[in-house]
Amino acid sequence: MPTILSVEVANPHYIRFPMDDCGKRVTVHIATSWLKQRAERDQRNVSNLALLYQFYRDEIEAAASARYDQSYCDGADVVVVASDLISPSA
């Protein structure tokens, strides 16, 4: 599912971004806490969430696509949680 090139980081609890499924827009949410924890583990600065999203974008979008494919529900948002993401051991 290709993504549309925009990401909303205004909410301090989650990042929301759109993905496209054959012309149908699907909204994906990912917790900023996961992104910050992952960045800290990788020794990255956590102050810019949009930049962190871009850095982990491939992994986030792959997880979102897999989640969408597993539990497709017409009109529903996709919520990506930490367990959906492949992350290196701490």
N, C-alpha and C positions, 0 to 999 in steps of 0.2 A: 504494500500500500504506500505509494509515494506521498511525501509530505508537502504541505504548502509552506513556503518560507516565511513563517511568522511565529513568534512565541510571546506569550503574555506572562510577565513576571511581576505584575503589580501586587498580587496577593502574597503575603509573607509565608503562607502555609503550603502552597502548591504552585506549580508552573502549569499553565494550560496552553496547549498548542493544537492546531488542527491537522488532521491527516485526511487524505482523499481516498475513497474506495469507489472507483469507477464513477466519479462525479458526485458521490454522496459524501458530504463533509461529516467527519467524525471528530469529536473533541476528545482529547486525551489529557489527563491530569496526572502529574507526578509530584510526590511530596518533596518540598525543598529540603526537608530534614535528611532524606536519603542522599540528595545531591551534595549537601554540605558535608555529611559524614564521609562520603566517598572521596570528596576533594581533600578533606583533612587527612585521610588515610594516604592519599597520593601526594600529600604535602603541597597542595594548591591553595591559592587564596580563595576564600569563600565569599568575598564581598560582592562579586559580580555574578549573579545567578544566570543572566543571559549568556555570559561567556562560559560558565560551567556547563550549561545546557548544550552549547555548541561543541564543547570538548567531548562530552559523553553522548552526543546526539545519536550516533550510529547504534550504540547499545540501547539507548532509551527507545528509539524508534523500532528496533527489532523486537524488543519486549512488548511494545504497544501493539505491533502488528500481530504477534503471536497471541497476545491476550484477546485481541479483537477476533481473530480467527477461531479461538477456542470457545468464546462465549458471545458470539454475535447476537445482538439484540437490537432490532430496528429502532432507531431514534435514541438509543442510550449512549451515554458517554463511556469511555474506556478509562479505568483508573488503574494505573500501573503502581504496584507496590514493590517493596524491596525484594521480596521473594520471587518476583517476575524477572528480576535483573540478575544477570550473571556478574558476580563481583568477586574479585580476588580475596583470598583469605586475609584477615587482619593480621 
